[in-house]
């Protein structure tokens, strides 16, 4: 059992829109670098020394954007395109104000084209920034039970609280909708309604939160026969908005609420539950899910007489 990032997910990280914008930057870099005078005449701004210098700078910027978008990660390159678009629109607007009639239609056409590109760049930057702010979790475990048994156990969503430590309750409805109650860091409780968005019985289930969820989230679990007829591989991917973003994640980890570790522990409990019929408890956490209040966890130690009477004999 391990938390890992499957190698196949590398291809899933390739963003078609980001790549398309990268190739667009490369294409736009060519004309101003190869023939700045012709480029300036084509957009109706004249071909003086200042215009030629501006065209060369635009070409260099587009070339840099292409390299960043196609060869690196991070949203900074997308916002760099937006900033560059704003500069281009400013320069074109200034050129329009100084037009004497000749070339006005070409400048207007160029301005309209840049405005359209700006809209696409802004959309890409905003949506990708939101995506990067999502908490992305992946987990994998192998359960030594038949595939359909594992799938059907998970498909009954009301079973999830039996092994997911922070899921307190799941109530299902007939229309593939469900209501979730989940404990959050610092003693909070959050709720949301979710719907199953995709399902192939015995293969995978995908879901997402709907309406005004306290925490927007989505996920997917896949069930794959394990090699050598050794049961079922369970692959889980979950994404959700972390309250307060990266700062909230850092604070939660400081207090022992590491989301990656939580998923690791949840899948370990799923494996135990399906293979031996119960979740194994240690003397350090005899109360099971109630042991969440003990985070950050301490090394296992013998129970005191008072703890034994409260947690075991009660």
C-alpha positions in Angstrom: 0.0 0.0 0.0 1.4 3.4 -0.9 0.5 6.9 -1.8 2.0 7.6 -5.2 1.6 9.4 -8.5 1.0 6.9 -11.2 3.3 7.3 -14.2 0.3 7.4 -16.5 -0.7 10.7 -14.9 2.2 12.5 -16.5 0.3 12.7 -19.7 -2.7 14.0 -17.9 -0.8 17.0 -16.8 -0.4 18.2 -20.4 -2.9 21.1 -20.8 -4.1 21.4 -24.4 -5.0 25.1 -24.0 -1.6 25.9 -22.4 0.2 24.1 -25.2 -1.9 25.8 -27.8 -1.0 29.2 -26.4 2.6 28.2 -26.3 2.6 27.4 -30.0 0.6 30.6 -30.7 3.4 32.6 -29.0 6.0 30.8 -31.1 4.1 31.6 -34.3 3.6 35.3 -33.2 7.3 35.6 -32.5 8.3 34.9 -36.1 7.1 38.0 -38.0 8.3 40.8 -35.7 11.7 39.1 -35.3 12.2 38.1 -39.0 10.8 41.2 -40.6 10.0 44.0 -38.1 9.5 46.7 -40.8 7.0 44.5 -42.7 5.3 43.5 -39.4 4.8 47.2 -38.4 3.4 48.1 -41.8 1.0 45.1 -41.7 -0.6 46.4 -38.5 -0.6 50.0 -39.7 1.7 51.6 -37.1 4.5 52.7 -39.5 8.1 51.6 -39.7 10.3 54.1 -37.9 13.1 53.2 -35.5 10.8 53.3 -32.5 8.2 51.0 -34.1 11.0 48.6 -35.3 12.4 48.4 -31.7 9.0 47.8 -30.3 8.3 45.0 -32.8 11.6 43.3 -31.9 10.8 43.5 -28.2 7.3 42.0 -28.9 9.0 39.1 -30.8 11.5 38.4 -28.0 8.7 38.4 -25.5 6.6 36.0 -27.5 9.6 33.7 -27.9 10.2 33.7 -24.1 6.5 33.0 -23.5 6.6 30.1 -25.9 9.5 28.6 -24.1 7.9 29.0 -20.7 4.5 27.6 -21.7 5.8 24.6 -23.6 8.8 23.7 -21.4 7.9 24.8 -17.9 5.2 24.6 -15.3 3.5 27.3 -13.3 0.8 29.9 -14.0 3.3 32.8 -14.1 3.8 32.3 -17.9 0.1 32.5 -18.5 -0.1 35.7 -16.5 2.9 36.9 -18.5 1.0 36.5 -21.7 -1.9 38.6 -20.2 0.5 41.3 -19.1 2.0 41.3 -22.6 -1.4 41.5 -24.2 -2.1 44.6 -22.1 1.1 46.2 -23.3 0.2 45.4 -26.9 -3.3 46.9 -26.5 -1.8 50.0 -24.9 0.6 50.5 -27.8 -2.1 49.9 -30.4 -4.4 52.3 -28.7 -1.7 54.9 -28.7 -1.1 54.2 -32.4 -4.9 54.6 -33.2 -4.9 58.0 -31.4 -2.0 59.2 -33.6 -3.4 57.8 -36.9 -3.8 60.2 -39.7 -6.1 57.9 -41.7 -3.5 55.8 -43.5 -3.4 52.3 -42.0 -6.2 52.9 -39.5 -8.2 49.8 -40.7 -5.2 47.6 -40.2 -4.5 48.9 -36.8 -8.2 48.4 -35.8 -8.0 44.8 -37.1 -4.8 44.2 -35.2 -6.4 45.6 -32.0 -9.4 43.4 -32.4 -7.2 40.3 -32.9 -5.1 41.1 -29.8 -8.3 41.7 -27.8 -9.5 38.2 -28.8 -6.2 36.7 -27.8 -6.3 38.6 -24.5 -9.7 37.1 -23.7 -8.3 33.6 -24.3 -5.1 34.3 -22.3 -7.1 35.7 -19.4 -9.5 32.7 -19.3 -6.5 30.3 -19.3 -4.7 32.2 -16.6 -7.7 32.5 -14.3 -8.9 28.9 -14.7 -5.3 27.4 -14.4 -4.6 29.6 -11.3 -7.8 28.1 -9.7 -6.7 24.6 -10.6 -3.2 25.1 -9.1 -4.9 26.2 -5.8 -6.8 22.9 -5.6 -5.5 20.3 -3.2 -4.6 17.3 -5.4 -4.5 13.9 -3.7 -3.7 10.5 -5.2 -3.6 7.2 -3.5 -3.2 3.5 -4.4 -3.7 0.3 -2.4 -4.1 -3.4 -3.3 -6.9 -5.2 -1.6 -6.8 -9.0 -1.6 -10.5 -9.4 -2.5 -12.4 -9.8 -5.7 -12.8 -6.7 -7.8 -16.6 -6.7 -7.8 -16.7 -7.0 -4.0 -14.4 -4.1 -3.6 -16.3 -2.0 -6.1 -19.7 -2.7 -4.5 -18.4 -1.9 -1.1 -17.2 1.5 -2.2 -20.3 2.1 -4.4 -22.4 1.9 -1.3 -21.3 5.4 -0.3 -22.7 5.0 3.2 -19.8 2.6 3.8 -17.2 5.4 3.4 -17.4 6.6 7.0 -16.3 3.1 8.2 -12.8 3.7 6.9 -12.5 7.4 6.0 -11.6 9.0 9.3 -12.8 12.5 8.6 -16.1 11.5 6.9 -18.7 11.4 9.6 -21.8 10.6 7.6 -22.9 10.0 4.0 -26.6 9.8 3.1 -27.5 8.7 -0.4 -30.6 9.4 -2.5 -32.1 7.6 -5.5 -30.8 10.1 -8.1 -27.1 9.4 -7.6 -26.9 12.3 -5.2 -25.5 12.1 -1.7 -25.1 14.4 1.4 -21.7 14.4 3.1 -20.8 15.6 6.6 -17.0 15.8 7.1 -14.9 17.0 10.1 -12.4 19.7 9.1 -9.3 21.0 10.9 -9.6 23.0 14.1 -12.8 21.4 15.1 -14.9 22.5 12.2 -17.6 20.5 10.4 -18.4 21.0 6.7 -21.2 19.6 4.6 -22.0 19.4 0.9 -24.2 17.6 -1.6 -22.4 15.5 -4.3 -23.5 13.7 -7.5 -21.9 10.9 -9.4 -20.8 12.3 -12.7 -19.5 9.1 -14.3 -19.7 5.4 -13.5 -18.8 2.2 -15.2 -19.8 -0.7 -12.8 -16.9 -2.6 -11.7 -14.4 -0.2 -13.2 -14.6 3.4 -11.9 -16.8 6.0 -10.1 -16.4 9.8 -10.4 -18.2 12.4 -8.4 -18.2 16.1 -7.7 -19.8 18.5 -5.2 -22.8 20.5 -6.3 -24.5 23.8 -5.5 -23.1 25.8 -2.6 -20.7 23.3 -1.1 -18.8 24.3 2.0 -15.8 22.8 0.3 -15.9 22.3 -3.5 -14.4 18.9 -4.4 -14.3 16.2 -7.0 -12.9 12.7 -7.2 -12.5 9.5 -9.0 -11.8 5.9 -7.9 -10.7 3.2 -10.3 -10.8 -0.6 -9.7 -8.2 -2.6 -11.5 -7.4 -6.4 -11.3 -4.1 -6.8 -9.5 -1.4 -8.7 -11.3 -1.2 -12.4 -10.5 -4.8 -12.6 -9.4 -3.9 -11.0 -6.1 -7.0 -9.0 -5.6 -7.9 -5.5 -6.7 -5.9 -2.3 -7.1 -7.8 0.8 -5.9 -6.6 4.1 -7.4 -8.0 7.2 -5.9 -7.7 10.8 -7.1 -9.3 13.7 -5.1 -9.2 17.4 -5.7 -10.7 20.0 -3.4 -10.5 23.7 -2.4 -8.3 24.0 0.7 -9.7 26.7 3.0 -7.2 29.6 3.0 -5.3 27.9 0.2 -1.7 26.9 0.7 -1.5 28.8 4.0 -4.4 26.7 5.3 -2.7 23.5 4.2 0.5 24.5 5.9 -1.3 25.3 9.2 -3.2 22.1 9.0 0.0 20.1 8.5 1.5 21.9 11.5 -1.3 20.6 13.7 -1.1 17.1 12.3 -3.9 17.2 9.7 -1.8 16.3 6.6 -4.4 15.6 3.8 -2.0 13.2 2.0 -1.4 11.2 5.2 -5.1 11.1 5.8 -5.8 9.5 2.4 -2.9 7.1 3.1 -4.5 6.1 6.4 -8.0 5.8 4.9 -6.9 3.4 2.2 -5.0 1.3 4.8 -8.2 1.0 6.8 -10.1 0.1 3.6 -7.7 -2.8 3.0 -8.0 -4.0 6.6 -11.7 -3.8 6.6 -12.2 -5.8 3.4 -9.5 -8.4 4.1 -10.0 -9.2 7.8 -13.4 -7.6 8.5 -12.2 -4.9 10.9 -9.9 -2.0 11.3 -6.9 -2.9 13.4 -6.6 -0.7 16.4 -3.4 -0.1 18.4 -3.1 0.6 22.1 -2.1 4.1 21.1 -5.5 4.7 19.5 -8.1 2.3 21.0 -11.0 4.6 20.2 -10.5 4.4 16.5 -11.8 7.4 14.6 -12.2 9.3 17.9 -8.4 9.3 18.1 -8.4 12.2 15.6 -8.5 14.5 18.6 -5.0 13.2 19.6 -3.3 14.7 16.5 -0.4 15.3 16.2 0.0 11.6 17.2 2.5 10.5 19.7 4.5 7.2 19.8 2.5 4.2 21.0 2.7 3.7 24.8 0.8 1.5 27.3 -2.5 2.8 28.4 -2.9 4.3 31.8 -5.4 2.8 34.2 -7.7 5.7 33.6 -7.4 5.5 29.8 -8.0 1.8 29.9 -11.2 2.2 31.9 -12.4 5.1 29.7 -11.6 3.8 26.3 -11.7 0.0 26.5 -14.0 -0.9 29.3 -16.6 1.8 28.7 
